[in-house]
Amino acid sequence: ALDGQIQPVRGTLAVALACRRHRIATLVVPVANAAEAGAVEGLRVLAAPTLREAVGLLSGETVAAPPPAAPPPSGPPADDLDFADVRGQAHAKRALEIAAAGAHNVLLVGPPGGGKTMLARRLAAILPALTRDEILEVSTIWSVAGLLGRQGLLERRPFRAPHHTISVSGLIGGGSPPHPGEVTLAHNGVLFLDEWPEFQQHVLESLRQPLEDGRVTIARARGVGDFPARFQLVAAANPCRRGCPSLDQCLCTPAERDRYLGRLSRPLLDRIDLHVELPALAAADLAGTAPGEPSAAVAARVAAARARQHARFRGSSVRVNAVMSARQVRKLCAPAPEVERLLAQAIERLGLSARGHDRVLRVARTIADLAGAEALRPEHVAEAIQYRGLDRQWRG
């Protein structure tokens, strides 16, 4: 500013981490960015409101003010985001528990008002808390995007829900110089895409690379941006444009349904581990007053399953079943003969691709972890196969 005041800037946390890596002991930052810079241990942070005070701090003429008090830790998720409030939909709740335990992507298909959005917004409540490294990683991304604010580090998993009119640049990232998009802002968190078929098809297809690689590379004339994008996708869709109760009871013609759900290409669906069809709620589901299972109980089972995965993948960069490589799938998910026969039938009847075959095994491994089982059993694989619902519908 012309009066010498130092304005807030983006990316202060990233600069502070770089200073620590390069053993730079002191960093002068705007007052508004002092909290995020102060989160980096072993770094002396000097907060200056004006250029005059910045010079005084560096020359020793001005006494450095005490660092700002750390913001209070984030409390638990809001009470209105609890699985206990969701009526019925036991099958969908089970699918989301599996998704949370193994970090799997999930597609919810059901009529309007069936609870798709309600369930998706409660997924974050059963995910494990961010580790210290993940907190710094996520907070750095938000700092670069200018979204961190004065509250300090981001301690909860991000939940991003962009509108279906979003562009490729807004979803994946873009601009010159390149800036992160929603897939990067959802890193280590949840990306919720409601009304999935309403997104433009070329926007949906742009999700292929981040879903497969966990990173996004954006090349522009002024430079190349490489952003992390390891998010958990939760997508929701009506069974048709009319919003009929289910795919089996749909009143639309096959051509109308194909035009609507046909926007979801087979290569894109192959990258979704769980296809879950939600039925319309019955009157008995709405009339009951008994609360459902709370998020805390589900989260405990998810945490136990994640602990088994961390022990299994100790010494590698993989932490969850969803991102196992093909080699790890063959080694850690070796099926017994009866399981191989079940998979062969699924490939023949559902037309599973090689990618879909491996995703079934990853989901089955997560189901086994939730059950505390060391080896894959036929019931684990059978349950995983039933979550390939759209393969079955379209194959038929």
For each residue, the residues with C-beta under 8 A, 3 or more apart:
1: 4 5 6 7
2:
3: 50
4: 1 50 51 52
5: 1 49 50
6: 1 30 31 48 49 50 51 54
7: 1 30 32
8: 30 32 33
9: 12 29 30 33
10: 143 144 145 146
11: 14 15 140 143 144
12: 9 15 16 29 30 33 36 37 143
13: 16 17 36 37 39 40 136 139 140 143 148 153
14: 11 17 18 140 143 144
15: 11 12 18 19 27 37
16: 12 13 19 20 27 29 36 37 39 40 43 45
17: 13 14 20 21 40 136 140
18: 14 15 21 22
19: 15 16 22 24 27 40 43
20: 16 17 23 24 40 41 42 43
21: 17 18
22: 18 19
23: 20
24: 19 20 27 43
25: 43 44
26: 43 44 45 46
27: 15 16 19 24 37 43 44 45 46
28: 46 47 48 54 57 58
29: 9 12 16 33 34 37 45 46 47 48
30: 6 7 8 9 12 33 34 47 48 49
31: 6 34 47 48 49
32: 7 8 150
33: 8 9 12 29 30 36 37 47
34: 29 30 31 37 38 45 47 67 68
35: 38 39 68 70 71 150 151 152
36: 12 13 16 33 39 139 143 148 152 153
37: 12 13 15 16 27 29 33 34 40 43 45
38: 34 35 45 67 68 70
39: 13 16 35 36 70 136 139 152 153
40: 13 16 17 19 20 37 43 45
41: 20
42: 20
43: 16 19 20 24 25 26 27 37 40
44: 25 26 27
45: 16 26 27 29 34 37 38 40 67
46: 26 27 28 29 54 57 58 64
47: 28 29 30 31 33 34 65 67 68
48: 6 28 29 30 31 51 53 54 57
49: 5 6 30 31 53
50: 3 4 5 6 53 54
51: 4 6 48 54 55
52: 4 55 56
53: 48 49 50 56 57 62
54: 6 28 46 48 50 51 57 58
55: 51 52 58 59 61
56: 52 53 59 60 61 62
57: 28 46 48 53 54 60 62 64
58: 28 46 54 55
59: 55 56 62
60: 56 57
61: 55 56
62: 53 56 57 59
63:
64: 46 57
65: 47
66:
67: 34 38 45 47
68: 34 35 38 47
69:
70: 35 38 39 152
71: 35 151 152
72:
73: 155
74: 155 156
75:
76:
77: 81 82 124 125 156 295
78: 81
79: 82
80: 85
81: 77 78 121 122 124 125 295
82: 77 79 85 122 125 294 295
83: 86 93 122 125 126 292 293 294 295 298
84: 291 292 293 294 295
85: 80 82 118 291 292
86: 83 89 93 115 118 119 122 292
87: 115 281 285 286 288 292
88: 115 281 282 285 286
89: 86 92 93 114 115 119 278 281 285
90: 93 94
91: 94 95 276 278
92: 89 95 96 108 110 115 119 276 278
93: 83 86 89 90 96 97 119 292 293 298
94: 90 91 97 98
95: 91 92 98 99 106 274 276 387
96: 92 93 99 100 106 119 122 123 126
97: 93 94 100 101 126 298 301 302 370
98: 94 95 101 102 104 274 363 366 367 370 387
99: 95 96 102 103 104 105 106 123 232 234 273 274
100: 96 97 103 123 126 127 298 299 302
101: 97 98 301 302 305 306 366 369 370
102: 98 99 273 305 309 320 321 322 362 363 365 366 369
103: 99 100 232 320 321 322 323
104: 98 99 232 273 274 321 322 362 363 366
105: 99 211 232 233 234 235 271 272 273 274 322
106: 95 96 99 233 234 235 272 273 274 275 276
107: 196 235 236 237 264 269 272 274 275 276 390
108: 92 116 119 120 234 235 236 237 276 278
109: 236 237 238 239 247 275 276 277 278 389 390
110: 92 114 115 116 236 238 239 246 277 278 279 280
111: 114 238 239 243 244 245 246 278 280
112: 238 243
113: 281
114: 89 110 111 278 279 280 281
115: 86 87 88 89 92 110 118 119 278 281
116: 108 110 119 120 194 236 278
117: 120 121 192 194 236
118: 85 86 115 121 122
119: 86 89 92 93 96 108 115 116 122 123
120: 108 116 117 123 190 192 194 234 236
121: 81 117 118 124 159 192
122: 81 82 83 86 96 118 119 125 126 295
123: 96 99 100 119 120 126 127 190 232 234
124: 77 81 121 127 156 157 159 189 190
125: 77 81 82 83 122 295 299
126: 83 96 97 100 122 123 295 298 299 302
127: 100 123 124 157 190 232 299 302
128: 299 302 303 306
129: 155
130: 134 135 138 155 156 157 188
131: 134 135
132: 135 136
133: 136 137
134: 130 131 137 138 188
135: 130 131 132 138 139 153 154 155
136: 13 17 39 132 133 139 140 153
137: 133 134 140 141 187 188 228
138: 130 134 135 141 142 154 157 158 187 188 189
139: 13 36 39 135 136 142 143 148 153 154
140: 11 13 14 17 136 137 143 144
141: 137 138 144 145 180 184 185 187 227 228
142: 138 139 145 147 148 154 158 185
143: 10 11 12 13 14 36 139 140 146 147 148
144: 10 11 14 140 141 180
145: 10 141 142 179 180 184 185
146: 10 143
147: 142 143 185
148: 13 36 139 142 143 151 152 153 154
149:
150: 32 35
151: 35 71 148
152: 35 36 39 70 71 148
153: 13 36 39 135 136 139 148
154: 135 138 139 142 148 158
155: 73 74 129 130 135
156: 74 77 124 130
157: 124 127 130 138 188 189 190
158: 138 142 154 185 186 187 188 189 190
159: 121 124 186 189 190 192
160: 182 185 186 189 190 191 192 231
161: 191 192 193 194
162: 166 170 171 182 193
163: 166
164: 193 194 195 196 198 199
165:
166: 162 163 170 171 182 199 203
167: 170 171 203
168: 171 172 174 202 203 206
169: 172 173 174 175 181
170: 162 166 167 174 181 182
171: 162 166 167 168 181 182 183 203 206 207
172: 168 169 181 183 206 207 210 216 218
173: 169 178 179 180 181 183 184 216 218 225 227
174: 168 169 170 178 179 181 218 220
175: 169 178 179 220
176: 220 221 222
177: 220 222 223 225
178: 173 174 175 218 220 223 224 225 227
179: 145 173 174 175 225
180: 141 144 145 173 184 185 216 225 227
181: 169 170 171 172 173 174 184 185 216 227
182: 160 162 166 170 171 185 186 191
183: 171 172 173 186 187 191 207 210 216 229 231
184: 141 145 173 180 181 187 216 227 228 229
185: 141 142 145 147 158 160 180 181 182
186: 158 159 160 182 183 189 190 191 229 231
187: 137 138 141 158 183 184 227 228 229 230 231
188: 130 134 137 138 157 158 230 231
189: 124 138 157 158 159 160 186 231 232
190: 120 123 124 127 157 158 159 160 186 231 232 233 234
191: 160 161 182 183 186 231 232 233 234
192: 117 120 121 159 160 161 234 235 236
193: 161 162 164 196 199 233 234 235 236
194: 116 117 120 161 164 235 236
195: 164 198 199 236 237 238
196: 107 164 193 199 204 235 236 237 264
197: 237 238 260 261 263 264
198: 164 195
199: 164 166 193 195 196 203 204 263
200: 203 204
201: 204 205 263 265
202: 168 205 206
203: 166 167 168 171 199 200 206 207
204: 196 199 200 201 207 263 264 265 268
205: 201 202 208 265 268
206: 168 171 172 202 203 209
207: 171 172 183 203 204 210 211 233 268 271
208: 205 211 212 267 268 271
209: 206 212 213 215 216 217
210: 172 183 207 213 214 215 216 229 231
211: 105 207 208 233 271
212: 208 209 271
213: 209 210 229
214: 210 228 229 230 323
215: 209 210 226 227 228 229 230
216: 172 173 180 181 183 184 209 210 225 226 227 229
217: 209 224 225 226 227
218: 172 173 174 178 224 225 226 227
219: 224
220: 174 175 176 177 178 223 224 225
221: 176
222: 176 177
223: 177 178 220
224: 178 217 218 219 220
225: 173 177 178 179 180 216 217 218 220
226: 215 216 217 218
227: 141 173 178 180 181 184 187 215 216 217 218
228: 137 141 184 187 214 215
229: 183 184 186 187 210 213 214 215 216
230: 187 188 214 215 323
231: 160 183 186 187 188 189 190 191 210
232: 99 103 104 105 123 127 189 190 191 322
233: 105 106 190 191 193 207 211 272
234: 99 105 106 108 120 123 190 191 192 193
235: 105 106 107 108 192 193 194 196 272
236: 107 108 109 110 116 117 120 192 193 194 195 196
237: 107 108 109 195 196 197 261 264
238: 109 110 111 112 195 197 241 242 243 244
239: 109 110 111 243 244 245 246 247 250 257 261 277
240: 243 244 247 250 252 256 257 260 261
241: 238 252 256 260
242: 238 250 251 252
243: 111 112 238 239 240
244: 111 238 239 240 247 249 250 251 252
245: 111 239 249 279 280
246: 110 111 239 249 250 277 279 280
247: 109 239 240 244 250 257 277 393
248:
249: 244 245 246
250: 239 240 242 244 246 247 257
251: 242 244
252: 240 241 242 244 256 257 260
253: 256 257
254: 257 258
255: 258 259
256: 240 241 252 253 259 260
257: 239 240 247 250 252 253 254 260 261
258: 254 255 261 262
259: 255 256 262 263
260: 197 240 241 252 256 257 263
261: 197 237 239 240 257 258 264 390 394
262: 258 259
263: 197 199 201 204 259 260
264: 107 196 197 204 237 261 268 269 390
265: 201 204 205 268 269
266: 269 270 353
267: 208 270 271
268: 204 205 207 208 264 265 271 272
269: 107 264 265 266 272 275 390 391
270: 266 267 353 355 356 359
271: 105 207 208 211 212 267 268 355 359
272: 105 106 107 233 235 268 269 275
273: 99 102 104 105 106 322 359 362 363 387
274: 95 98 99 104 105 106 107 363 387
275: 106 107 109 269 272 387 388 389 390 391
276: 91 92 95 106 107 108 109 387 389
277: 109 110 239 246 247 389
278: 89 91 92 108 109 110 111 114 115 116
279: 110 114 245 246 282
280: 110 111 114 245 246
281: 87 88 89 113 114 115 285 286
282: 88 279 285 286
283: 286 287
284: 287 288
285: 87 88 89 281 282 288
286: 87 88 281 282 283
287: 283 284
288: 87 284 285
289:
290:
291: 84 85 294
292: 83 84 85 86 87 93
293: 83 84 93 297 298
294: 82 83 84 291 297 298
295: 77 81 82 83 84 122 125 126 298 299
296: 299 300
297: 293 294 300 301
298: 83 93 97 100 126 293 294 295 301 302
299: 100 125 126 127 128 295 296 302 303
300: 296 297 303 304
301: 97 101 297 298 304 305 370
302: 97 100 101 126 127 128 298 299 305 306 370
303: 128 299 300 306 307
304: 300 301 307 308 370 372
305: 101 102 301 302 308 309 366 369 370
306: 101 128 302 303 309 310 320
307: 303 304 310 311
308: 304 305 311 312 369 372
309: 102 305 306 312 313 319 320 321 366 369
310: 306 307 313 314 319
311: 307 308 314
312: 308 309 332
313: 309 310 316 318 319
314: 310 311
315:
316: 313 328
317:
318: 313 323 324 325 328
319: 309 310 313 323
320: 102 103 306 309 323
321: 102 103 104 309 324 362 363 365 366 369
322: 102 103 104 105 232 273 362 366
323: 103 214 230 318 319 320
324: 318 321 328 329 332 333 362 365
325: 318 328 329
326: 329 330 358
327: 330 331
328: 316 318 324 325 331 332
329: 324 325 326 332 333 358 361 362
330: 326 327 333 334
331: 327 328 334
332: 312 324 328 329 365
333: 324 329 330 361 362 364 365 376
334: 330 331 376
335: 339 340 343 361 376 381
336: 339 340 375 376 377 378
337: 340 341
338: 341 342 378
339: 335 336 342 343 376 377 378 381
340: 335 336 337 343 344
341: 337 338 344 345
342: 338 339 345 346 378 381 382 385
343: 335 339 340 346 347 357 360 361 381 385
344: 340 341 347 348
345: 341 342 348 349
346: 342 343 349 350 352 357 360 385 388
347: 343 344 350 351 352 357
348: 344 345 351
349: 345 346 392 395
350: 346 347 356 385 388 391 392 395
351: 347 348 391 395
352: 346 347 356 357 360 388 391
353: 266 270 356 357
354: 357 358
355: 270 271 358 359
356: 270 350 352 353 359 360 388 391
357: 343 346 347 352 353 354 360 361
358: 326 329 354 355 361 362
359: 270 271 273 355 356 362 363
360: 343 346 352 356 357 363 364 381 384 385 388
361: 329 333 335 343 357 358 364 365 376 381 384
362: 102 104 273 321 322 324 329 333 358 359 365 366
363: 98 102 104 273 274 321 359 360 366 367 384 387
364: 333 360 361 367 368 376 380 381 383 384
365: 102 321 324 332 333 361 362 368 369 376 380
366: 98 101 102 104 305 309 321 322 362 363 369 370
367: 98 363 364 370 371 380 383 384
368: 364 365 371 373 374 375 376 377 380
369: 101 102 305 308 309 321 365 366 372 373
370: 97 98 101 301 302 304 305 366 367
371: 367 368 380
372: 304 308 369
373: 368 369 376 377 380
374: 368
375: 336 368
376: 333 334 335 336 339 361 364 365 368 373 380 381
377: 336 339 368 373 380 381
378: 336 338 339 342 381 382
379: 382 383
380: 364 365 367 368 371 373 376 377 383 384
381: 335 339 342 343 360 361 364 376 377 378 384 385
382: 342 378 379 385 386
383: 364 367 379 380 386 387
384: 360 361 363 364 367 380 381 387
385: 342 343 346 350 360 381 382 388
386: 382 383 389
387: 95 98 273 274 275 276 363 383 384
388: 275 346 350 352 356 360 385 391 392
389: 109 275 276 277 386 392 393
390: 107 109 261 264 269 275 393 394
391: 269 275 350 351 352 356 388 394 395
392: 349 350 388 389 395 396
393: 247 389 390 396
394: 261 390 391
395: 349 350 351 391 392
396: 392 393
